[in-house]
C-alpha cells in the first residue's frame, strides 16, 4: 500500500462534453486500429506528470476545482508531430477564454506550462507545476491540444497519412468546438507508453461546481403551518409583501456547490428528531426580514439543533442569531404600518404571540437574498423528522 508520504506521478485533464467525447472516441478507435498506438481517454492536459503525495494531490485538486465552471474551446488545426505525445492532435485556440479559472492558477490553462516528456519534469518537481518552479530544460511553451493518436515509432509519412485518414473519417474534426465540462485527476506513468497503468481517480462535473446560495429552514408541524399560512395570507393581502413558506431559518444564504450542499445537508439531518419550540413575543422590526415575526425561545434543545447544522456546514451567522418565525416580509412598509400589522395579526389570531409547536421537518432551499419577490426561491429537499432517517 502506498504511504501518505510517498510521492507518485499524477496528471490533471479536462474532458470535452459527452457528445464530443463519443465522437472523438469513435475516430480514435478507427485510427488506432489502422495505425496502432495505445487507447486513452480523450482529454486536454492541464497538468502533466506532477509528483505529489496522495493526500496532497487530492487536497489541492479538490480546492482547485471548487466553484469552477465549464469553458468553451475551439480547435484551429489538425496537426501531426514527431513525438509519442504529439503523433496526431487538434491544436486548441489559445485565447484568454481558454482557461478553467484564471483566478486559480493550479487549474489555469494560461499559467500551466507543458513539457515535451512529462517524466523528466517529474524528477525535478517537489510541489505544484508552475512557471516559477520550472527549471527543467525540456519544458516548452504550453499548447492546449486534444490528442487522437499516441505512437512512439510511427514514421512521419504515416503520421501524415493518419492526419489525412482522420479528415476522411470526420471531415470537420479540425475545427470542432465544445465545452470542457469535466476535470479529472489521473494517476499516470509517463514511462508506460501502453497507458495500461494509468488510472482515473476523481472526476468532477463542472456543470455542478458552480456555487449558489442556499438556506436551511425548519418547518412547524402541518396544523401550525396551515394556521400560520392563513394569517400570512390575510396580512399580505392587507399590507403587501411577498409570499413565502413559514419557517425558522437555521442557516441563511450559504454559498455552496450543488453537490456539497446536498451532501452536507443529508449528513446533518441523519438521526435528527423533532424539536419543540415556544414563542416569546410577536415583534415588528425595521428591515425587510424583520417586518413582523414571532421571536422564539432559544432553548438548549433548539440551540443544540441549530448549532448541529452550523457545525456540519462550518458556518456561523455574521450577526447575533435570533430564532424566529416570520409572518410578513416588507421592504418599504413604514414603522407605524408595521405596528398596525402587529395589532392586526393579534386581531386575526389572538394567541399567535404564544404559539408553541414542534419542528417536524427540515428543508433545503435554493434562495437569493437579492430577490425580495421570493419568486426564484426553490425548495430542493424536505426531510420529515418524525420518520426514521
N, C-alpha and C positions, 0 to 999 in steps of 0.2 A: 504494500500500500504506500502511496506517495505521501511523504510527510508534509506538513503545512509549511515547512521552511525550505523545501526543495523546489528549485526553480525549473520550470518547463516552458516549452515554446507554445505560444498562443497567437491567434490571429483574430481580427475583428473584421467582419464583412458586412456589406449592405446588400440586401436582396431585392430584386425587382418585384413588382406586383405579380400575383399568381398567374394571370393570363399570359404575361410576358415570360414568366418562368417556364410555363408549359411549352410555349413556342420555342424558346431557346433550347430547352432540353431535347426537343424533337430534332432540331438542327444538329445539336451536339452528338446525339446518338448516331445520326447518319454519317457525320464526319469521322467520328471515332471508328465506326465500322469500316469505313473506306480507307482511312489514313492511319489508324491506330491511335494510341495515346490513352491515358487513364480517364476514368469517369470522375467527375467532381460536380459540386453544386454551383450553378451559375451565380456569380457574385461580382461586386466591386470591392476590392480590398481597401479597407480604411487604415488598418494597421496590420502589417505582416511581420511574423516572426518576432514577437515581443517576448522576452523572458521574464517571467513573474512566478511568484508562488501561487498556488491555487487560491488561497484566501485573498491575496491582494488583487489578483486579476478579476475575481468575481466582485469584490468590493468596488473597485474602480469602474468596472463595466456597468454595474447597477447604478452607480452615481452618475455616470456619463449619459446613460440613456434616459434618465428621468426627465420627463417633460418634452422629449424630442418629438418632432412632427415629420410626416412624410415629406420627401423632397422630389421635385420633378427633374428628370435628367433627359438629355438627348444625345444620341451618338452622331458623330460627324464623319466617320470613315471606318471602313473595314480594313484592318491592317494586318500584315503578316510580318513577323520579326525573326531574329536569329536564335533566340534562346528558348529554353523549355517553357518558360512562363509567357513568352510573347509570340508563341507559334502563330496564333490567329485570334484576333480580338477586335472588338469595336472600341475605337477611341471615343471617350465621352467628352462633350464640350465642357471646357473648364471655365465657368463663369462664377461670379460671386454667389450666385444662387445655388451652385453645386456644392452644397455643404450640408452636413447633417445638422450642425448647430454652431454658428460662428462664435457663440459665447461659451462653448465647451470644447476647448482645443483637443481634448482627448479623442473626440469623435469628429473632428473637423477635417473635411477634405481639403480645406485651404491651408492647413498647417502641418499635416502629416506627410512626411516625405516617403518615397518609395525606394526600394533597393533592388539592384539587379539580381542579387542572390540573397534572399532573406536569411539563410542560415548563417551567413558570415556576420551580419549585423547583430544577430542574437548573442554572439560570443562577447561582444563589446558593450552590450547594454546591461545596466543594472536596474533601471527603472523604466518609466514610460518612454516610448519613442517620441521624440520631439526635436525640432530644429536645433535647439540649444544644446542637445545632448548627443547629436550625431557627430562622431569622429571617424566613422568608418569610411575609408576612401572609395568603397564601392557604391556608396549612396549616390543616387541620381535624382533629378527632378521628378516629383510625383506626377504621374499621368493617370487620371481616373480611367479605368477601362473595364470592359466586360469580356472575359475570355471565352472562346468557344472550343479551343483545342490546345492542349498541352502536349508537347512532344520534344524529346531530347535529341533524337537523331535524324529527324525528317529533313531531307535535303531542301535547300532553298527553292528549287524549282517545284518541289512537291508542296511546299508551303504556299507558293503562288497558285498551284492547282487547287489547293484546299480553299483558298480565297475565292477563286472562280466558281468552284463547286458550291460553296456556301451561297453565293449570289444566284446560282441556278435553283437551289433548293428553296431559298427565301429571298426574292429579289429586293425586298425593302429592308433587309436586315442591317444594312449600313447606315440607315437613317431612322432607327427606331427611337421612340420617346416613351418614357414610362416613369412612374413614381417609385422611388425607394420606399417600400412600405414596412420593411423589417430589418433589424440589425441582429447579427448572430455572433456569438463567441464560439470560436473553434479551438480545439486543441490540435495543433498541426505539427508537422515534422518536415522541414524543407528538404531534408535528405531523402525522404521517402517519396520518390517520383512515381510510385504506383498510387499514391494518395489513400491507400487502403487503411492506414493507421489514423488518418485524420478523423476527428470526431466532433460533431456538433454538441456543445454543452448547454447553451442557452439561446433561446430565440425570443426577441421582443418585437411585438407588433406595434409599429409606430402610429398606427391609427388609433391605438388605445393608450398612448403615453401622454397625450395632451392633458394638462391639468385643468380641472373645472372646479367650480365652487359647489360644495356640498354642505348639508346641515343634517344633524341628527336630532330628531324630536321624539318626545314621549307623548303618547295619546291617552286620554282618560277612557274609562270604560264606556261601552256603547250607549248606555242610558244617559250618562252625563254628556257624552258627545252630542247627542241629539238635543238635549236641553240647551247646551251652550250654542249650538248652531242656530237654534230658534231665536235665542237672544241676539246673537250677532247679526242675523238677517234683519231683525227689527231695527237695530242700531245703525246698520249700514244704510237701510232704507231711509232713515231719518237724518243721519249726519254725513253720509257718504263714506268713502274709503273702500279699499279692495276686499274681495272675498279671499279667505284662506282657511286652511284646516286648523281647528282648535288644537293647540299643542303646548307642550313645555319644551323649550329649547335646551338640549343638553350640550350640543356643540353647534355653533353658528358660523357659517362662512369659512369653512376649512378648505384649503386648496389641495387637491389630490388627483392622481390619475384614477381612471375608472377601475382599473384592476386593484390598486392598493386600497381604495376606499371600500370596495366590496369585501376584500379580504379582511381588512381590519374590523369592519362592521360585523361580519359573520363571527369573527373570533370574540368580539366584545359581547355579543348577545348570547353566546353559548352559556347555557345554565342559569340565565337570569330569571328571576321570579318577579311577580307583580309587587309594586311598592305603593303603600298608602300615603296619600298627601292631603294636607289640610290648608285651606285658605285662611289668611290672616286679615286681609282688608281688600276692598275694591279701591283702586288708586288710578288717578289720571295724571299724566305727565306731559313733558314739553316736546317730546320727539315723535317721529313717525311710529317708532316701535313701541313707545310707552304711552300712546294716546289714552288707552283705557285697559286695565288688566287687574287680575287678582294676584296679589302678592302671596306667595306660598311659604309656609313654614319650612325652613331648611333643616329638617330633622336629620339625625345621624343616618337613618336608613336611606333617605333621599340623597344626602351628601355622598355616602359611600357609592351609590349607584352612579351618580353624576361623575364623580372622580374616577370611577372604574372606566368609564368611556374616555375621559381625558387621558388616562394612562395608556390605553390601547392606541390612541391616536397621537400620543406625545404632544398634547395640546393644552394650553391654558388660555382663558379669556384675557383680553388686554385691559379689562375693566372689572370692577367688583361684580361678581356673578350673583344675580338675584333670581331665583327660580320664580317663574310667573306664568300665568295663563292669560293671554291677550284676548280681548273681545273686539277691539277696534284699532285699526291702523289708520293714521291720517297724517299727512304732511303739513297741511296749512290750516287746520282747524284751530281757531282762536282758543285761548285758555278758558274763557268764560263758556265757550261751547263744549269744551272738554268736561267742564264741571257739570254742565247740563246733561251731557251724555252719561256721566256717572249717576246723576239723580234719576235719569230716565231708565237706566239699567235696573236700579233698585225698585222702581215702579213696576217694571215688567217682570222682575224675578226678585222678590224681596229678600230671599235668603242666599242670593248668589255670592255675596261677600264672605260667607262662611261655608262655602262649598267644600265638601270632603269627598274624595273618590280614590279608587286605585288606578295606578298606571298599569294598563293591561297590554299595551303594545308599544313597540319602538319602531320608528320608521326612518329610512334613509331617503333624503330628498336631494335633488339637484336644484340649487337655488341660485339666485342672482340678486345680491343686495342692492344693485343699482336699478332693478326693475321693481318700482313701487306699485306697479299694477298687479304684481304677483302672477301674471298670466303665463310667464315662462317657467315658473316653478313646477317641478315634476316629481311625483312620488316614484321611487325606484324599487324599494323593498319594504315590506312590512313583516314584522315578527311578532307573533302572539305569545306573550309571556305566560299565558295560562296553559299553553301547550308545552309538551316536552320538547326542548331544543338543545 
